[in-house]
Amino acid sequence: MSFLEISGVSKSYGEGAHRTDVLDSINLKVDEGEFIAIVGFSGTGKTTLISLLAGLIEPDTGGIVFKGREIDGPSPERGVVFQSYSLMPWLTVAGNVALAVDSVFKKEPSAERGAIVDKYIKMVGLEHARDRMPAELSGGMRQRVAVARALAMQPELLLLDEPLSALDALTRAKLQDEFAAICEEEKKTIILITNDVDEAILLADRIIPLKPGAKATLGPEFNVPFKRPRDRAEMNSDDDFIHLRASITEYLMEAGAERGSENEREISLPNIVPITQRPGKDTKADKLPDAYQRAAQTQVEDRYLEFSQLKKVYPTPKGPLTVVDGFDFKMKKGEFITLIGHSGCGKSTVLSMVAGLNPITEGAIVLDGTHVTKAGPDRAVVFQAPSLMPWLTAYENVELGVDKVYPDATKAEKTDIIEYYLSKVGLGDSMQKAAADMSNGMKQRVGIARAFALSPKLLLLDEPFGMLDSLTRWELQDVLMDVWKRTQVTAVCVTHDVDEAILLADRVVMMSNGPNARIGNIMEVDLPRPRSRKELLAHPDYYAYREELLDFLEAYEGGADPSEEQLQSIQQKRASRLARQKAAIEAAE
């Protein structure tokens, strides 16, 4: 008999015309000590499945048998860690863990209960913070408390509902490694719900996709053959890992595509020029220093956007804090660069300065011969939060910008511009939907459409997909690439995501740790365009670029300051791998 068996489970919500079918005929057997990862898009019923296993809700049909008994309610034998931390804000770290321990082990002596609390706080690395309140903790630390609390109940089955998805990519990767070590130590039976394929491969024995759409069912199983402990950097060079990752990703992308996409209207963009592209009548307000005027006279497309010894200093109670120091970089017209680095390295500070939203302390930024001194419609920004007017429709949110940028256009011309870009981001059938009624993914699509509709000289993206689950992020990255290839707008994107950085960029700019952050390395991405995630996964050179970024980030882990020799060795490692791959391909031909 299986340790856990799900048989023909279906679940829906509501009745009659308001009925929503979520899960249909879910069947799964789990052996004791197994680690199962279930991956799928948001809204496919993953959390509903975890709630069924936890006994928090009942199935409409079918049943779940745990250790020979049908689940009919919650039990401390089954511990749960949800995406939201659900900590008691008035209790310390120790108090939050003790709350669970005292409930489950109420018959045990106080000293023994205290020892259990101490053991699991130590296991998740929070000994130094045991007396802090949740408000004093980072998101990663709060999730560690939630994991410690679940483990301290000493459950036989641990249920994890996207426990790391609310964290940025680098914090998430660090906690994945820590969690893998904890799982090895505890040897629990674990079911992990995730939208991150890399997370699933790093942690699980089996990976099972949950097909999207109404009446979601489980897809084909993928066995993970790698011995533990697993090292993400080493796996990046493993052909079996590359094949498994590509197979799972391709299946999920095809399953997502089957959900259907909105119809695109064939619209021809009108031949009109936005106000930001016209010769300025009044240049006095933006008069350049003499040195930059001379540079502008001989300007070529290789210096379309220039950062010159950029520096940003913030006043603090302890004195001036230099966040960015000596950021010096030139971009070609039509180039797409990504900025990557650990939290606090000044990526968003650089972006806010070029957007004109943050004053420059020293140095200068020159865009198309004009000194950047303030915000303007020639620079469109897509933030992590879309910043839409919730009471306006998708159409009206884009219209706000178009009216400003095309003041002389006819109503028909403005309509064509708005509908063209909303259609291109997959919102052809949702133009009149209010922003308040949209998912986060739909809102971000509106933000992308609005940015492109402005026909800016420079597109600035500040972690535009950071709030979205991994699979929705894939979709929107491909949407962004598809629209970008039509416009070839010069673009700068801040990201924590290694795969996103490579997918989007002509060059990846890697920043050192802050304070006094600078450019640590620049990686040319010589991969063919147009790009899509599916095409990249099949390209032999993709994982060499990925390895360099992972090695670079590891070199700066924990505030480290690697030497020039160490950084050069990372670059050489990638160059050697590419050379070996090229030689192997030529030999095969």
C-alpha positions as CSV (number, residue, x, y, z in Angstrom):
1,M,0.0,0.0,0.0
2,S,1.2,3.5,-0.9
3,F,2.0,5.9,1.9
4,L,-0.3,8.4,0.2
5,E,-2.8,7.7,-2.5
6,I,-5.1,10.1,-4.3
7,S,-7.9,8.3,-6.3
8,G,-10.2,10.0,-8.8
9,V,-10.4,13.3,-6.9
10,S,-12.4,16.1,-8.4
11,K,-13.2,19.5,-7.0
12,S,-15.3,22.4,-8.1
13,Y,-16.6,25.6,-6.4
14,G,-20.1,27.2,-6.7
15,E,-23.3,25.8,-8.1
16,G,-25.3,26.0,-11.4
17,A,-24.2,28.9,-13.7
18,H,-21.7,30.0,-11.1
19,R,-20.0,26.6,-10.9
20,T,-16.2,26.5,-11.5
21,D,-14.6,23.2,-12.2
22,V,-11.1,23.2,-10.8
23,L,-9.7,19.6,-10.6
24,D,-10.8,16.5,-12.4
25,S,-9.9,12.8,-11.8
26,I,-6.6,13.4,-10.0
27,N,-4.8,10.1,-9.4
28,L,-1.4,9.9,-7.6
29,K,0.5,7.4,-5.5
30,V,3.4,8.5,-3.2
31,D,5.8,6.2,-1.4
32,E,7.1,7.0,2.0
33,G,10.2,9.2,1.9
34,E,9.5,10.4,-1.7
35,F,9.8,14.0,-2.7
36,I,7.1,14.9,-5.3
37,A,7.0,18.3,-7.1
38,I,3.8,19.3,-8.9
39,V,4.4,22.2,-11.3
40,G,1.8,24.3,-13.1
41,F,0.5,27.7,-14.1
42,S,-1.3,30.0,-11.6
43,G,-5.0,29.3,-11.4
44,T,-4.6,25.6,-12.3
45,G,-5.8,24.3,-8.9
46,K,-2.4,23.7,-7.3
47,T,-3.4,25.3,-4.0
48,T,-6.8,23.5,-4.1
49,L,-4.9,20.2,-4.3
50,I,-2.7,21.1,-1.3
51,S,-5.8,22.1,0.7
52,L,-7.4,18.7,-0.1
53,L,-4.3,16.9,1.1
54,A,-4.1,19.0,4.2
55,G,-7.8,18.1,4.9
56,L,-8.8,21.8,4.8
57,I,-11.5,21.1,2.2
58,E,-13.2,18.0,1.0
59,P,-13.3,16.6,-2.6
60,D,-16.5,16.4,-4.6
61,T,-15.7,12.9,-5.8
62,G,-12.9,10.4,-5.1
63,G,-10.8,10.2,-1.9
64,I,-7.4,10.6,-0.4
65,V,-5.9,7.8,1.7
66,F,-3.0,8.6,4.1
67,K,-1.3,5.7,5.9
68,G,-4.3,3.5,5.2
69,R,-6.9,6.0,6.5
70,E,-9.0,8.3,4.5
71,I,-8.3,12.0,5.1
72,D,-11.3,13.7,6.7
73,G,-9.9,16.8,8.2
74,P,-6.6,18.6,9.3
75,S,-4.0,16.7,11.3
76,P,-0.5,17.5,12.7
77,E,0.7,14.5,10.8
78,R,0.4,16.7,7.7
79,G,2.3,19.9,8.0
80,V,1.7,22.8,5.6
81,V,3.8,25.8,4.5
82,F,1.9,28.2,2.4
83,Q,3.1,31.0,0.0
84,S,2.0,33.6,2.5
85,Y,3.9,33.4,5.8
86,S,0.9,33.7,8.1
87,L,3.0,34.7,11.1
88,M,1.6,36.2,14.2
89,P,3.0,39.8,14.1
90,W,2.9,40.2,17.9
91,L,5.0,37.1,18.5
92,T,8.8,36.7,18.1
93,V,10.4,34.1,15.8
94,A,10.6,31.7,18.8
95,G,7.0,32.6,19.8
96,N,5.7,31.8,16.3
97,V,7.4,28.4,16.3
98,A,6.5,27.7,19.9
99,L,2.8,28.3,19.0
100,A,2.8,25.2,16.8
101,V,5.0,23.1,19.1
102,D,2.8,23.8,22.2
103,S,-0.3,22.8,20.2
104,V,1.1,19.5,19.0
105,F,3.2,18.5,22.0
106,K,1.0,19.9,24.8
107,K,1.6,16.8,26.9
108,E,5.4,17.1,26.8
109,P,7.4,19.0,29.5
110,S,8.1,22.7,28.9
111,A,11.9,22.0,28.6
112,E,11.4,19.4,25.9
113,R,9.0,21.7,23.9
114,G,11.6,24.5,24.2
115,A,14.3,22.1,22.9
116,I,12.2,21.3,19.8
117,V,11.7,25.0,19.1
118,D,15.5,25.7,19.4
119,K,16.3,22.7,17.1
120,Y,14.2,23.9,14.2
121,I,15.1,27.6,14.6
122,K,18.7,26.6,14.4
123,M,18.0,24.3,11.4
124,V,16.7,27.2,9.3
125,G,19.5,29.5,10.4
126,L,17.6,32.0,12.5
127,E,19.3,31.6,15.9
128,H,20.5,35.2,15.7
129,A,16.9,36.4,15.0
130,R,14.9,34.2,17.5
131,D,13.8,37.3,19.5
132,R,12.9,39.5,16.5
133,M,9.3,40.3,15.4
134,P,8.1,39.4,11.9
135,A,8.1,43.1,10.9
136,E,11.9,43.1,11.5
137,L,12.5,40.2,9.1
138,S,13.1,40.1,5.4
139,G,10.7,38.1,3.2
140,G,13.2,35.2,3.1
141,M,13.6,35.2,6.8
142,R,9.9,35.1,7.3
143,Q,9.5,32.1,5.1
144,R,12.3,30.4,7.1
145,V,10.1,30.9,10.2
146,A,7.2,29.3,8.4
147,V,9.3,26.3,7.4
148,A,10.7,26.0,11.0
149,R,7.2,26.0,12.4
150,A,6.0,23.3,10.0
151,L,9.0,21.1,10.6
152,A,8.8,21.6,14.4
153,M,5.4,19.9,14.4
154,Q,7.4,16.8,13.2
155,P,4.8,15.8,10.5
156,E,5.1,12.6,8.6
157,L,4.0,14.4,5.4
158,L,5.1,17.9,4.6
159,L,3.0,19.9,2.1
160,L,4.7,23.0,0.5
161,D,2.4,25.4,-1.4
162,E,4.8,27.6,-3.4
163,P,6.8,28.5,-0.3
164,L,9.4,30.5,-2.1
165,S,7.5,32.1,-5.0
166,A,7.0,35.5,-3.3
167,L,10.8,36.0,-3.1
168,D,13.2,37.5,-5.7
169,A,15.1,35.1,-7.9
170,L,18.4,35.3,-6.0
171,T,16.9,35.0,-2.5
172,R,14.8,32.1,-3.8
173,A,17.8,30.3,-5.2
174,K,19.7,30.6,-1.9
175,L,16.7,29.3,0.1
176,Q,16.3,26.4,-2.4
177,D,19.8,25.3,-1.6
178,E,19.2,25.6,2.2
179,F,15.9,23.8,1.9
180,A,17.5,20.9,0.0
181,A,19.9,20.5,2.9
182,I,17.1,20.6,5.4
183,C,15.1,18.0,3.5
184,E,18.0,15.7,3.4
185,E,18.4,16.0,7.1
186,E,14.7,15.5,7.9
187,K,14.0,12.7,5.4
188,K,10.3,13.5,5.2
189,T,7.7,12.6,2.6
190,I,7.2,15.9,0.8
191,I,4.8,17.3,-1.8
192,L,6.0,20.6,-3.3
193,I,3.7,22.8,-5.3
194,T,5.8,25.1,-7.5
195,N,5.9,27.0,-10.8
196,D,9.7,26.9,-11.0
197,V,11.2,24.0,-13.0
198,D,14.7,24.5,-11.7
199,E,13.4,24.4,-8.1
200,A,11.5,21.1,-8.9
201,I,14.6,19.5,-10.5
202,L,16.9,20.6,-7.6
203,L,14.6,19.2,-4.9
204,A,12.3,16.4,-6.2
205,D,12.4,12.7,-7.1
206,R,9.5,13.0,-9.4
207,I,8.0,16.0,-11.2
208,I,4.4,16.0,-12.3
209,P,2.8,18.9,-14.3
210,L,-0.7,20.0,-13.6
211,K,-2.4,20.7,-16.9
212,P,-4.0,24.2,-17.0
213,G,-7.6,25.0,-17.7
214,A,-10.9,24.0,-16.2
215,K,-11.0,20.5,-14.9
216,A,-7.2,20.3,-14.5
217,T,-5.6,16.9,-14.5
218,L,-2.1,15.6,-13.9
219,G,0.2,15.3,-16.9
220,P,3.0,12.9,-17.6
221,E,5.6,12.2,-14.9
222,F,9.3,13.2,-15.2
223,N,11.8,11.2,-13.1
224,V,14.7,13.2,-11.7
225,P,17.8,10.9,-11.9
226,F,20.4,13.0,-10.1
227,K,22.1,11.9,-6.8
228,R,21.8,14.1,-3.8
229,P,23.1,16.6,-2.8
230,R,22.6,18.4,-6.0
231,D,24.7,21.4,-7.0
232,R,22.9,23.9,-9.4
233,A,26.1,25.0,-11.0
234,E,27.3,21.5,-11.7
235,M,23.9,20.4,-13.1
236,N,24.1,23.4,-15.5
237,S,26.9,21.4,-17.3
238,D,25.1,18.1,-17.2
239,D,23.5,16.9,-20.5
240,D,20.8,15.0,-18.6
241,F,19.8,18.1,-16.7
242,I,19.7,20.1,-19.9
243,H,17.5,17.5,-21.6
244,L,15.2,17.1,-18.6
245,R,14.8,20.9,-18.1
246,A,14.1,21.3,-21.8
247,S,11.5,18.5,-21.9
248,I,9.6,19.8,-18.8
249,T,9.7,23.4,-20.1
250,E,8.5,22.4,-23.6
251,Y,5.7,20.4,-22.2
252,L,4.5,23.3,-19.9
253,M,4.8,25.8,-22.7
254,E,2.8,23.6,-25.1
255,A,0.2,23.0,-22.4
256,G,-0.1,26.7,-21.8
257,A,-0.5,27.5,-25.4
258,E,-3.4,25.0,-25.6
259,R,-5.4,27.3,-23.3
260,G,-6.0,29.4,-26.3
261,S,-5.0,33.0,-27.0
262,E,-7.0,36.1,-27.8
263,N,-7.5,36.8,-31.5
264,E,-5.3,39.6,-32.9
265,R,-6.8,42.2,-35.1
266,E,-4.7,43.0,-38.2
267,I,-4.1,46.7,-37.8
268,S,-1.6,48.8,-39.7
269,L,0.1,51.4,-37.6
270,P,-0.5,54.9,-38.9
271,N,2.5,56.8,-40.3
272,I,2.7,59.5,-37.7
273,V,5.6,60.7,-35.6
274,P,5.3,61.0,-31.8
275,I,6.2,64.4,-30.3
276,T,9.2,62.8,-28.6
277,Q,10.8,62.1,-32.0
278,R,10.4,65.6,-33.5
279,P,13.2,68.1,-33.5
280,G,12.8,70.2,-30.4
281,K,11.9,73.9,-30.8
282,D,13.2,74.9,-27.4
283,T,16.5,73.3,-26.4
284,K,17.6,75.9,-23.9
285,A,16.1,74.0,-21.0
286,D,18.2,71.0,-21.8
287,K,21.3,72.7,-22.9
288,L,24.3,70.4,-22.6
289,P,27.7,71.2,-21.1
290,D,30.3,72.2,-23.7
291,A,31.9,68.7,-23.6
292,Y,28.6,67.0,-24.3
293,Q,27.8,69.4,-27.1
294,R,31.0,68.5,-28.8
295,A,30.3,64.9,-28.3
296,A,26.8,65.3,-29.7
297,Q,28.2,66.9,-32.9
298,T,30.1,63.7,-33.7
299,Q,27.6,61.4,-32.2
300,V,27.1,58.0,-33.9
301,E,24.6,55.2,-33.2
302,D,27.2,53.5,-31.0
303,R,26.7,56.2,-28.4
304,Y,23.0,56.5,-28.4
305,L,22.7,56.2,-24.6
306,E,25.8,57.1,-22.6
307,F,26.4,56.8,-18.9
308,S,29.4,58.8,-17.9
309,Q,31.0,58.1,-14.5
310,L,27.6,58.0,-12.9
311,K,27.5,58.3,-9.1
312,K,24.6,58.4,-6.6
313,V,25.0,59.3,-3.0
314,Y,22.1,59.3,-0.4
315,P,22.3,61.2,2.9
316,T,21.7,59.0,5.9
317,P,21.8,59.6,9.7
318,K,25.2,57.9,9.7
319,G,26.6,60.1,6.9
320,P,26.6,59.9,3.0
321,L,26.0,56.5,1.5
322,T,27.4,56.0,-2.0
323,V,25.2,53.4,-3.7
324,V,26.6,53.6,-7.3
325,D,30.1,54.8,-8.0
326,G,31.6,55.2,-11.4
327,F,29.0,53.5,-13.6
328,D,30.4,54.1,-17.1
329,F,28.7,52.5,-20.1
330,K,27.7,53.2,-23.7
331,M,24.8,51.7,-25.6
332,K,24.0,51.4,-29.3
333,K,20.7,52.5,-30.8
334,G,18.3,49.6,-30.8
335,E,20.4,47.6,-28.3
336,F,18.8,45.7,-25.4
337,I,20.8,45.4,-22.3
338,T,19.9,43.7,-18.9
339,L,21.3,44.7,-15.5
340,I,21.8,41.9,-13.0
341,G,23.3,41.6,-9.5
342,H,22.5,41.0,-5.9
343,S,19.9,43.0,-4.0
344,G,21.3,46.4,-3.0
345,C,23.8,46.7,-5.9
346,G,22.1,49.8,-7.3
347,K,20.4,48.3,-10.4
348,S,17.1,50.1,-9.9
349,T,19.0,53.3,-8.8
350,V,20.7,53.4,-12.2
351,L,17.4,52.9,-13.9
352,S,15.6,55.6,-11.9
353,M,18.3,58.1,-12.8
354,V,18.1,57.4,-16.5
355,A,14.3,57.7,-16.2
356,G,14.8,61.1,-14.7
357,L,13.0,60.1,-11.5
358,N,16.1,60.3,-9.3
359,P,18.7,63.2,-9.4
360,I,22.2,62.4,-10.4
361,T,24.9,63.1,-7.8
362,E,27.9,63.1,-10.2
363,G,28.5,62.3,-13.8
364,A,25.9,62.4,-16.6
365,I,23.5,60.5,-18.7
366,V,23.1,61.5,-22.4
367,L,20.3,60.1,-24.5
368,D,20.4,60.8,-28.3
369,G,22.5,63.9,-27.7
370,T,20.3,65.3,-24.9
371,H,21.4,65.5,-21.3
372,V,18.9,63.6,-19.0
373,T,17.8,66.1,-16.3
374,K,14.2,65.1,-15.7
375,A,11.5,62.6,-16.6
376,G,10.0,62.8,-20.0
377,P,7.8,60.8,-22.5
378,D,10.8,59.9,-24.6
379,R,11.6,57.3,-21.9
380,A,8.8,54.8,-21.1
381,V,9.1,52.8,-17.9
382,V,7.5,49.5,-17.0
383,F,7.7,48.9,-13.2
384,Q,7.3,45.7,-11.3
385,A,3.8,46.9,-10.3
386,P,2.0,48.0,-13.5
387,S,0.8,51.3,-12.0
388,L,-2.5,51.4,-13.8
389,M,-5.6,53.5,-13.0
390,P,-7.8,50.8,-11.6
391,W,-11.1,52.5,-12.6
392,L,-10.0,52.8,-16.2
393,T,-10.1,50.0,-18.8
394,A,-7.1,48.6,-20.5
395,Y,-7.8,50.8,-23.6
396,E,-8.2,53.9,-21.4
397,N,-5.0,53.3,-19.5
398,V,-3.0,53.1,-22.8
399,E,-5.0,56.1,-24.2
400,L,-3.7,58.4,-21.4
401,G,-0.2,58.2,-22.7
402,V,-1.0,58.1,-26.4
403,D,-3.0,61.4,-26.1
404,K,0.1,63.1,-24.7
405,V,2.6,61.7,-27.2
406,Y,0.5,62.1,-30.3
407,P,-1.4,65.4,-29.7
408,D,-1.9,66.1,-33.4
409,A,-3.0,62.6,-34.4
410,T,-6.6,62.0,-35.4
411,K,-8.9,59.9,-33.2
412,A,-8.8,57.1,-35.7
413,E,-5.0,57.1,-35.7
414,K,-4.8,57.1,-31.9
415,T,-7.3,54.2,-31.8
416,D,-5.2,52.2,-34.3
417,I,-2.1,52.7,-32.1
418,I,-3.8,51.7,-28.9
419,E,-5.6,48.6,-30.4
420,Y,-2.5,47.5,-32.3
421,Y,-0.3,47.2,-29.1
422,L,-3.1,45.8,-26.9
423,S,-3.7,43.2,-29.6
424,K,0.0,42.3,-29.8
425,V,0.2,41.6,-26.0
426,G,-2.8,39.3,-26.2
427,L,-5.5,41.6,-25.0
428,G,-7.4,42.0,-28.2
429,D,-10.6,40.7,-26.5
430,S,-10.0,42.5,-23.1
431,M,-9.5,46.1,-24.2
432,Q,-12.6,47.3,-22.4
433,K,-12.0,45.3,-19.2
434,A,-11.3,47.4,-16.1
435,A,-7.8,47.2,-14.7
436,A,-9.3,46.4,-11.3
437,D,-10.8,43.2,-12.7
438,M,-7.5,41.9,-14.3
439,S,-5.0,39.4,-13.1
440,N,-1.4,40.6,-12.4
441,G,-0.3,39.1,-15.7
442,M,-3.0,40.9,-17.6
443,K,-2.1,44.2,-15.9
444,Q,1.5,43.8,-16.8
445,R,0.5,43.2,-20.4
446,V,-1.3,46.6,-20.4
447,G,1.8,48.2,-18.9
448,I,3.9,46.7,-21.8
449,A,1.4,47.8,-24.4
450,R,1.3,51.3,-22.9
451,A,5.1,51.6,-23.0
452,F,5.4,50.5,-26.6
453,A,2.5,52.7,-27.7
454,L,4.4,55.8,-26.6
455,S,7.1,55.0,-29.3
456,P,9.8,56.1,-26.8
457,K,13.4,56.6,-27.6
458,L,14.3,54.4,-24.6
459,L,12.3,51.6,-22.9
460,L,13.1,51.1,-19.2
461,L,12.0,47.9,-17.5
462,D,12.4,47.5,-13.7
463,E,11.9,43.8,-12.9
464,P,8.7,43.9,-15.0
465,F,7.8,40.3,-14.3
466,G,9.1,40.0,-10.8
467,M,5.6,39.7,-9.2
468,L,4.5,37.0,-11.6
469,D,4.8,33.2,-11.3
470,S,7.6,31.6,-13.4
471,L,5.3,30.2,-16.1
472,T,3.3,33.5,-16.6
473,R,6.7,35.2,-16.7
474,W,7.8,32.9,-19.6
475,E,4.7,33.9,-21.6
476,L,5.2,37.6,-21.0
477,Q,8.9,37.5,-21.8
478,D,8.0,36.0,-25.2
479,V,5.3,38.7,-25.6
480,L,7.9,41.4,-24.8
481,M,10.4,39.9,-27.3
482,D,7.8,39.6,-30.0
483,V,6.7,43.3,-29.7
484,W,10.3,44.5,-29.3
485,K,11.5,42.8,-32.5
486,R,8.9,45.0,-34.4
487,T,10.1,48.2,-32.8
488,Q,13.8,47.6,-32.1
489,V,13.5,50.3,-29.3
490,T,16.7,50.8,-27.2
491,A,16.0,49.1,-23.9
492,V,17.4,48.6,-20.4
493,C,15.9,45.9,-18.1
494,V,16.7,45.3,-14.5
495,T,16.3,41.7,-13.4
496,H,17.2,39.1,-10.8
497,D,16.4,36.3,-13.2
498,V,19.4,34.7,-15.0
499,D,17.3,33.1,-17.7
500,E,15.5,36.4,-18.3
501,A,18.7,38.3,-18.5
502,I,20.0,36.1,-21.3
503,L,16.8,35.8,-23.2
504,L,16.3,39.5,-23.5
505,A,19.8,41.0,-23.9
506,D,22.4,41.8,-26.4
507,R,24.7,42.4,-23.5
508,V,24.3,41.5,-19.8
509,V,25.8,44.1,-17.4
510,M,26.6,42.4,-14.1
511,M,27.0,44.8,-11.1
512,S,29.2,44.3,-8.1
513,N,27.8,44.4,-4.6
514,G,26.8,47.7,-3.0
515,P,27.6,50.2,-1.5
516,N,29.9,51.8,-4.1
517,A,28.5,49.4,-6.7
518,R,30.2,49.4,-10.1
519,I,30.1,47.3,-13.3
520,G,31.7,44.0,-12.5
521,N,31.5,42.3,-15.8
522,I,29.8,42.7,-19.2
523,M,28.8,39.6,-21.2
524,E,28.0,39.8,-24.9
525,V,25.2,37.4,-25.7
526,D,25.9,36.1,-29.2
527,L,22.6,34.2,-29.7
528,P,20.4,34.6,-32.8
529,R,17.4,36.8,-32.8
530,P,14.4,36.7,-32.8
531,R,14.5,34.7,-29.6
532,S,12.0,32.7,-27.7
533,R,12.5,30.6,-24.5
534,K,11.9,27.4,-26.5
535,E,14.5,28.3,-29.1
536,L,17.1,29.2,-26.4
537,L,16.7,25.9,-24.6
538,A,17.6,24.1,-27.8
539,H,20.6,26.3,-28.5
540,P,24.0,24.6,-27.6
541,D,25.6,27.8,-26.3
542,Y,22.7,28.9,-24.0
543,Y,24.0,27.0,-20.9
544,A,27.5,28.4,-21.3
545,Y,26.1,31.9,-20.9
546,R,23.9,30.7,-18.0
547,E,26.9,29.2,-16.3
548,E,28.9,32.5,-16.5
549,L,26.0,34.4,-14.8
550,L,25.5,31.8,-12.1
551,D,29.3,31.8,-11.4
552,F,29.4,35.6,-11.3
553,L,26.5,35.8,-8.9
554,E,28.1,33.1,-6.7
555,A,31.4,35.0,-6.7
556,Y,29.6,38.1,-5.2
557,E,27.4,35.9,-2.8
558,G,27.2,37.2,0.8
559,G,28.8,40.6,0.0
560,A,32.1,39.1,-1.3
561,D,34.4,41.2,-3.5
562,P,36.1,38.9,-6.0
563,S,39.4,39.8,-7.6
564,E,39.8,40.7,-11.3
565,E,41.6,37.4,-11.8
566,Q,38.6,35.5,-10.4
567,L,36.2,37.4,-12.7
568,Q,38.4,36.9,-15.7
569,S,38.6,33.1,-15.0
570,I,34.8,33.0,-15.0
571,Q,34.8,34.7,-18.5
572,Q,37.5,32.3,-19.7
573,K,35.5,29.3,-18.5
574,R,32.6,30.3,-20.7
575,A,34.8,31.0,-23.7
576,S,36.5,27.6,-23.3
577,R,33.1,25.8,-23.1
578,L,31.8,27.6,-26.2
579,A,35.0,26.7,-28.1
580,R,34.7,23.0,-27.1
581,Q,31.1,23.0,-28.2
582,K,31.9,24.6,-31.5
583,A,34.7,22.1,-32.1
584,A,32.4,19.2,-31.4
585,I,29.8,20.5,-33.8
586,E,32.3,21.0,-36.5
587,A,33.7,17.5,-36.0
588,A,30.2,16.0,-36.2
589,E,29.6,17.8,-39.5
